[in-house]
Amino acid sequence: MSGMGDDMNKFWLCFVPLFAAVDAIGVVPLFLSLTEGLQSRRIRMVIVQFVITATSVALIFLVFGPALLSYLGITVADFMIAGGFFSL
């Protein structure tokens, strides 16, 4: 049985690379420039729409992603090679 520390370690091992890949901090200037001049109510609607869309895409890929990657012949090793290649 895994402990709470193991679960938190797994969470951070998954979350940090995703956060870096999504580049949430880097998107802020783009978001601010695209929503400049909009009313705050409209900005909130854009944020809600973004969260709903991102969550939907993530959940769909969570369910169908492994089958899609398998169909395309992409393995975890392929991601490791690509990650190492692009970090040069």
Buried (B, 14 or more C-beta within 10 A) or exposed (E): EEEEEEEEEEEEEEEEEEEEEEEEEEEEEEBEEEBEEEEEEEBEEEEEEEEEEEEEEEEEEEEEEEEEBEEEEEEEEEEEEEEEEEEE
